[in-house]
């Protein structure tokens, strides 16, 4: 219940921040004000102006820096989505924003970029990805006046598997983790209900978030196969990296040429290998983290992306930066929240889901069917396991061909 309440609070904060940016509504006509009313109006106007000035000052005091993880701001996934959210907030609120890219993939290089951001005067640092865990441990106490916003950094990342999770982290850090098994389930369920029976899951590195996506995908496909009676098979593998290359493309060529119809490409830029192989045979792809249809379809061919299993990175960034701007950081500081589904009635409040505008709905799985699926997950009719302790996924109604690391 605590997780749900805070998720609602985050959503409400985001909505209120948008309202605070202004309204285009025309004022209603009123009778001429009396002297008392004019005095009250003047007082209210002065108070409103003061409040606006305070908010503007708070925004101008914010200096937001983002540090990238493995990739860069053009990865069409985690980094790009986070970068675009920070940049949009900075432009809308008149606060300074920049980003830093570590020279390599190591904790020392990520710490170096955090050090540089702080020395350059940035007091809010946004970090996307579990790879920042060690960097947070090294820098959070060193810079107690800096506010750290971490995405997908769990307490287990920070403290190891021995951690007795209590939903707390350093007092100047907030981290949002996501229930990836839920959009993974939705994507697998949707694919089978849409009529696909030869599926593939291509993960990046076998880290907890990717595994949750994958195991959720298997569960969703399994449930849909049970409902439809379809004979479904699923190739399952990890690329052991978060980008595509010739070797992974070759593996995907084997899948698609062997009959695979759609691959859930779950791992940053690794979608390029799935897309390249799919384009050769008219295959399909499922995107991850953000709505990847514009990117994948733009790079390869229109209609290649069936749907995307998304989590609300941009909504989370906007909510937290708005809270800092509005003096509400204390509501989030020191917490790690596991965000997922909030509402069956208003899917825009949810932090995970499928894109309703770009998903290629059909007669066997419509948008209304998807909304019913969300409702069933919210009310508990459908439950999805987030247990990733098993070495490989299992299913009762589909055949899973687990290949481990293909590279």
Protein Blocks (a to p, Z undefined) as FASTA:
>chain_A
ZZmmmmmmmmmmmmmmmmmnopfbdcdddddddfklmmmmmmmmmmmmmmmmmmmmmmmm
pccddddfkbccklopmmmmmmmmmmmmmmmnopacdddddfbdcfklmmmmmmmmmmno
pabdcdedjklmmmmmmmmmmmmmbccddehiafklmnojklccehiacfkbccddddfk
lmmmmmmmmmmmnopabdcdddfbdcfklmmmmmmmmmmmmmmmmmnopacddddddehi
abdcfklmmmmmmmmmnopabdcdeehjllmmmmmmmmmnopacddehiacklmmmmmmo
ghkambacdddfklmmmmmmmmmmnopmmmmgopacddddfbfklmmlpcbdcdfklpcc
dfklcfklmmmmmmmmmnomaccdfbfkbfbdcdfkbccddebjaZZ
